Amino acid sequence: MTRLRIFIGALLLLGGLYIVVGEHLAGTSADATVNARTSVLRAPVEGVVAFSVRSIGARISPEEAVAHITDDRFDTARLIDLERAQSALEIERKRLAAQIAAVSDARKIMQTQAKDYQEGRIRQIQSRIGEAQAAQESAAAKLREADSALKRTISLNDRGLQTNITLDKAKADYDVAQQDIQGAQQRYNFLTTELAAAKNGVFIGDSYNDAPSSTQRIREFDLRLAELNAESQQAEMRLKLSTEQIAAERLRVNKLTAADLNTENPSIVWNFLVSGGEYVNRGQDLMRLVDCSTTMVTASVSESVYARLKVGMPAQFRLNADKRVFDATITRLGGSGASGLYATLAIGPSTEHLTRFDVALDVPGLLEDQELACAVGRTGRVLFTGGPLSGVRETLARFGF
């Protein structure tokens, strides 16, 4: 019985020594820290800064407003000049529009007068044509009477019953009747020609022009309207150009007098570099942020472990006071004295860390876990090769222990 106890004790002692030595030789980091890259939020314009978040460690979602900068001292003289020029163009455009309306109204009045004159003139010519037709008929009747009288006088003169004087008078009366009917015919032809011209807006006469004064004024108004419309089109083009210039200038002023600052990735506020309400210069650092999308694990190992590591080698990471084990991949072997590698990281290396060899790992499981997605500063351990208890750890982790 005593021998059995000694044998069991020896087995337990050997098993314990195997586990302790195996775990030591398995390759475990001395320390491991959840880390992430930092970025500096800088002022794109000058002005007074106001922060939307006020506490260090506050989480910021993508596109969330972080700060707002306004500059009331920016010189807007050019914008004011452009707006004044636009106001002058607006006044000029309204003046031209009023002149076009006034000339158009005057033209309508002259057009009404010209139409009335044309209609009156046509009626007058038609009345004269009626008179000319009556005169033509009367001259024709007189010609017939003179012709009959001439024929009777010739007959009587041939028989010796009339004197030559009476014959000559009858011939003279006949010639006068012929001239009267020719004159009446010419008068009628002239009046019909004048009527046709009057219907086309052209008035023929000896004592007046081919167009009345109202028609001449209409032509003047048409010329003036053409000039005003051309000026109005130029004013519209200048006004459009002025509007585009003002829009561009306002955009420039807005960019230089106000700015909303945000981040593209989920972040946390790491430090404030200026105070709210402070006047800042363009390019000045305002706030330091931790980019949660770049979460990684940094660790330090002994030289013997470091010598066996390679980039891309798998590993396991476990947070202190947390039973879960996360798969990891080595992404950087920084060597010893790697202080320069931490210039853009949130957590810097400790003095003890710098005496060992630096290793950086990618742990996708941290980003997938909402609670640990930006757990910068949490510490744990990294296991690079399997030891005697690796299977036990995986089994316990699988059952939530």
C-alpha positions in Angstrom: 0.0 0.0 0.0 2.9 2.3 0.9 4.6 1.6 -2.4 1.4 2.3 -4.3 1.1 5.7 -2.6 4.7 6.5 -3.4 4.1 5.4 -7.1 1.0 7.6 -7.4 2.8 10.5 -5.8 5.7 10.2 -8.2 3.3 10.1 -11.2 1.6 13.3 -10.0 4.9 15.0 -9.4 6.1 14.0 -12.9 2.8 15.2 -14.4 3.0 18.5 -12.6 6.6 19.0 -13.7 5.6 18.1 -17.3 2.8 20.7 -17.3 4.9 23.4 -15.8 7.9 22.9 -18.1 5.7 22.3 -21.1 3.7 25.4 -20.6 6.9 27.4 -20.1 8.4 26.0 -23.3 5.1 26.4 -25.3 5.7 30.1 -26.0 3.5 32.5 -24.1 3.8 36.2 -24.1 4.9 38.1 -21.0 2.1 40.7 -21.6 -0.4 41.5 -24.3 -2.4 44.6 -24.8 -5.4 45.4 -27.0 -4.1 48.4 -29.0 -5.2 50.5 -32.0 -4.0 53.3 -34.2 -4.7 56.9 -33.3 -5.5 59.8 -35.5 -5.5 63.5 -34.9 -8.5 65.6 -35.8 -7.2 68.9 -37.2 -9.0 72.2 -37.9 -9.6 72.7 -41.7 -10.4 76.4 -41.2 -9.8 79.1 -38.6 -12.4 80.0 -36.0 -13.9 79.1 -32.7 -14.3 75.4 -32.0 -17.2 73.8 -30.3 -17.1 70.1 -29.4 -20.2 67.8 -29.7 -18.6 65.3 -27.4 -17.2 66.4 -24.1 -15.8 63.4 -22.3 -12.6 61.3 -22.9 -13.5 57.8 -23.9 -16.7 58.7 -25.6 -17.6 56.5 -28.5 -18.1 58.1 -31.9 -20.0 56.5 -34.7 -19.1 57.0 -38.4 -20.2 60.3 -39.9 -21.2 61.6 -36.4 -20.5 65.3 -35.9 -17.5 65.6 -33.5 -16.8 69.4 -33.6 -18.0 72.5 -35.3 -15.8 75.5 -36.2 -17.1 79.0 -37.1 -15.2 82.1 -38.0 -17.1 85.4 -37.8 -14.0 87.4 -38.7 -13.6 86.1 -42.2 -13.4 88.8 -44.9 -16.6 88.6 -47.0 -15.9 91.9 -49.0 -15.8 90.1 -52.3 -19.2 88.3 -51.6 -20.7 91.7 -50.7 -19.4 93.3 -53.9 -20.8 90.5 -56.0 -24.2 90.8 -54.2 -24.3 94.5 -54.8 -23.4 94.0 -58.5 -26.2 91.5 -58.7 -28.7 93.9 -57.1 -27.7 96.6 -59.7 -28.2 94.0 -62.5 -31.7 93.2 -61.0 -32.6 96.9 -61.1 -31.3 97.2 -64.7 -33.3 94.1 -65.7 -36.5 95.5 -64.1 -35.9 98.9 -65.8 -35.5 97.3 -69.2 -38.6 95.2 -68.6 -40.6 98.3 -67.7 -39.3 100.1 -70.8 -40.3 97.1 -73.0 -43.8 97.1 -71.4 -44.2 100.9 -72.0 -43.0 100.7 -75.6 -45.2 97.7 -76.2 -48.2 99.6 -74.9 -47.4 102.6 -77.0 -47.0 100.4 -80.0 -50.4 98.9 -79.4 -52.0 102.3 -79.3 -50.2 103.3 -82.5 -51.2 100.0 -84.1 -54.9 100.7 -83.2 -54.6 104.2 -84.7 -53.0 102.8 -87.8 -55.7 100.2 -88.2 -58.4 102.9 -87.7 -56.7 105.1 -90.3 -56.4 102.3 -92.8 -60.1 101.3 -92.4 -61.2 105.0 -92.7 -59.0 105.5 -95.7 -60.3 102.4 -97.4 -63.9 103.6 -96.8 -63.0 107.0 -98.2 -61.4 105.5 -101.4 -64.4 103.2 -101.8 -66.7 106.2 -101.6 -64.6 108.0 -104.2 -64.7 104.9 -106.4 -68.5 105.1 -106.2 -68.3 108.7 -107.2 -65.9 107.9 -110.1 -68.3 105.2 -111.3 -71.2 107.6 -111.2 -69.1 110.2 -113.1 -68.1 107.6 -115.6 -71.7 106.6 -116.2 -72.7 110.3 -116.6 -69.8 110.9 -119.0 -70.9 107.9 -121.0 -74.5 109.2 -121.2 -73.2 112.6 -122.3 -71.0 110.9 -124.9 -74.0 109.1 -126.3 -76.0 112.3 -126.4 -73.1 114.2 -128.1 -72.8 111.3 -130.6 -76.5 111.4 -131.4 -76.4 115.2 -131.7 -73.3 115.1 -134.0 -74.9 112.5 -136.2 -78.1 114.6 -136.6 -76.1 117.8 -137.2 -74.0 116.1 -139.9 -77.2 114.8 -141.6 -78.8 118.2 -141.5 -75.6 119.9 -142.7 -75.4 117.5 -145.6 -79.0 118.6 -146.6 -78.1 122.2 -146.1 -80.3 122.6 -143.1 -77.5 123.4 -140.6 -74.6 125.7 -140.8 -71.0 124.7 -140.5 -70.8 126.6 -137.2 -73.4 124.3 -135.7 -71.5 121.3 -137.0 -68.3 122.5 -135.5 -70.0 123.0 -132.2 -71.5 119.5 -132.3 -68.1 118.1 -133.1 -66.5 120.0 -130.2 -69.3 118.8 -127.8 -68.5 115.2 -128.9 -64.8 115.6 -128.3 -65.4 117.1 -124.9 -67.7 114.1 -124.0 -65.0 111.7 -125.1 -62.4 113.5 -123.0 -64.8 113.4 -120.0 -65.3 109.7 -120.2 -61.6 109.1 -120.6 -60.9 111.2 -117.6 -63.6 109.4 -115.6 -62.1 106.0 -116.6 -58.6 107.1 -115.5 -60.0 108.4 -112.3 -61.7 105.1 -111.6 -58.5 103.1 -112.5 -56.4 105.3 -110.2 -58.9 104.9 -107.3 -59.0 101.1 -107.6 -55.2 101.0 -107.6 -55.2 103.2 -104.5 -57.7 101.0 -102.8 -55.7 97.8 -103.5 -52.6 99.6 -102.1 -54.5 100.9 -99.0 -55.6 97.3 -98.2 -51.9 96.4 -98.1 -51.1 99.3 -95.8 -49.6 101.5 -98.5 -51.3 104.8 -99.1 -50.9 106.6 -102.5 -51.4 110.3 -102.8 -49.8 113.6 -103.7 -50.1 115.3 -100.4 -49.0 112.5 -97.9 -46.4 109.8 -97.5 -46.8 106.2 -98.3 -47.5 105.5 -94.6 -49.3 107.6 -91.9 -47.4 108.9 -88.9 -48.9 106.1 -86.7 -47.3 103.5 -88.9 -44.0 105.3 -88.9 -44.1 105.4 -85.1 -44.8 101.7 -85.0 -41.7 101.1 -87.0 -39.7 103.3 -84.6 -41.2 101.3 -81.7 -40.3 98.0 -83.3 -36.7 99.2 -83.7 -36.7 100.4 -80.0 -38.2 97.1 -78.9 -35.5 95.1 -80.7 -32.8 97.2 -79.0 -34.4 96.8 -75.6 -34.8 93.1 -76.0 -31.1 92.7 -76.9 -30.2 94.8 -73.8 -32.5 92.6 -71.7 -30.9 89.4 -73.0 -27.5 90.8 -72.2 -28.7 91.7 -68.7 -30.1 88.2 -68.2 -26.8 86.7 -69.2 -24.9 89.0 -66.8 -27.4 88.2 -64.0 -27.0 84.4 -64.6 -23.2 84.8 -64.5 -23.4 86.9 -61.4 -25.6 84.2 -59.7 -23.0 81.5 -60.5 -20.2 83.7 -59.2 -22.1 84.4 -56.0 -22.9 80.7 -55.5 -19.2 79.8 -56.0 -18.1 82.6 -53.6 -20.7 81.5 -51.0 -19.4 78.0 -51.2 -15.8 79.2 -50.7 -16.9 81.4 -47.8 -18.8 78.6 -46.2 -15.8 76.3 -46.5 -13.5 78.9 -44.9 -15.9 80.3 -42.3 -17.6 77.1 -41.0 -16.8 73.4 -40.9 -18.3 70.3 -39.4 -15.8 67.6 -38.4 -16.5 63.9 -38.2 -14.8 60.6 -38.6 -15.1 57.9 -41.2 -14.7 54.9 -38.8 -16.0 54.0 -35.3 -13.7 55.8 -32.9 -13.3 56.8 -29.2 -12.1 60.1 -27.9 -8.6 59.6 -26.6 -7.6 63.2 -25.7 -8.6 66.8 -26.2 -5.8 69.0 -27.4 -7.7 72.3 -27.2 -10.7 73.5 -25.2 -14.2 74.2 -26.4 -14.7 77.9 -27.3 -11.0 78.4 -28.1 -10.0 80.2 -31.4 -7.9 77.7 -33.4 -5.8 78.2 -36.5 -6.1 76.2 -39.7 -4.3 72.9 -39.4 -4.2 73.0 -35.6 -4.6 69.7 -33.7 -8.0 69.6 -31.9 -8.5 66.0 -30.7 -6.8 62.7 -30.7 -9.0 59.7 -31.6 -8.6 56.0 -31.5 -9.6 54.2 -34.7 -11.6 51.2 -33.5 -11.4 49.6 -37.0 -7.6 49.1 -36.5 -7.9 47.2 -33.3 -4.9 44.8 -32.8 -2.9 43.1 -30.0 0.6 44.1 -29.1 2.7 41.8 -27.0 6.3 41.2 -25.8 8.1 37.8 -25.7 11.4 36.4 -24.7 14.2 36.0 -27.2 13.9 32.2 -27.3 10.2 32.4 -28.2 10.7 35.3 -30.6 13.3 33.2 -32.6 10.6 30.6 -33.4 8.0 33.1 -34.6 7.1 34.1 -38.2 4.8 36.6 -39.8 1.5 34.8 -40.6 1.9 32.2 -37.9 -1.3 31.4 -36.0 -1.7 32.1 -32.3 -4.3 32.4 -29.6 -5.2 35.4 -27.4 -7.1 35.5 -24.2 -8.1 38.5 -22.2 -7.4 38.6 -18.5 -10.5 37.8 -16.4 -12.2 36.5 -19.6 -12.6 32.8 -20.4 -12.9 33.2 -24.2 -10.0 32.4 -26.5 -9.6 34.2 -29.8 -7.7 33.1 -32.8 -4.9 35.5 -33.9 -2.3 35.9 -36.6 1.1 37.4 -36.3 1.3 40.5 -38.5 4.5 42.2 -37.4 7.8 41.2 -35.6 9.1 44.4 -34.2 12.2 43.1 -32.4 13.7 44.7 -29.3 13.6 48.4 -28.5 10.5 48.9 -30.7 9.5 52.2 -29.1 9.3 54.0 -32.5 6.7 51.6 -33.7 4.2 52.9 -31.1 4.2 56.5 -32.1 0.8 56.2 -33.8 -0.7 53.6 -31.4 -2.9 54.4 -28.4 -1.0 52.3 -25.8 2.7 52.8 -25.7 5.2 50.2 -24.6 6.3 49.9 -21.0 9.9 49.9 -19.9 9.8 46.1 -19.3 8.2 45.7 -22.7 11.1 47.4 -24.4 13.6 45.0 -22.8 11.8 42.1 -24.6 10.9 41.5 -28.2 7.8 43.1 -29.7 5.1 41.2 -31.6 1.9 42.6 -33.2 -1.1 40.3 -33.9 -4.4 40.6 -35.8 -7.4 39.3 -33.8 -10.5 39.4 -36.0 -12.7 38.0 -33.2 -12.2 41.3 -31.2 -13.7 43.4 -34.0 -16.6 41.0 -34.4 -17.4 41.2 -30.7 -19.4 44.5 -30.0 -18.2 44.6 -26.4 -14.5 44.2 -27.3 -14.5 46.0 -30.7 -12.7 49.0 -29.2 -11.5 47.6 -25.8 -8.2 49.5 -26.1 -6.1 49.1 -23.0 -7.4 45.6 -22.0 -4.6 43.1 -21.3 -4.2 39.4 -21.7 -1.9 36.6 -22.8 -0.9 35.3 -26.2 -0.1 31.6 -26.7 2.0 31.0 -29.8 2.4 27.2 -29.8 0.3 24.5 -28.2 1.3 23.3 -24.7 0.1 20.4 -22.5 -3.0 22.4 -21.4 -3.9 23.8 -24.8 -6.5 21.1 -25.4 -7.9 21.6 -21.9 -8.2 25.3 -22.5 -10.0 24.8 -25.8 -12.4 22.4 -24.2 -13.1 24.7 -21.2 -13.6 27.6 -23.6 -16.0 25.6 -25.7 -18.2 24.9 -22.6 -17.9 28.5 -21.4 -15.5 28.0 -18.6 
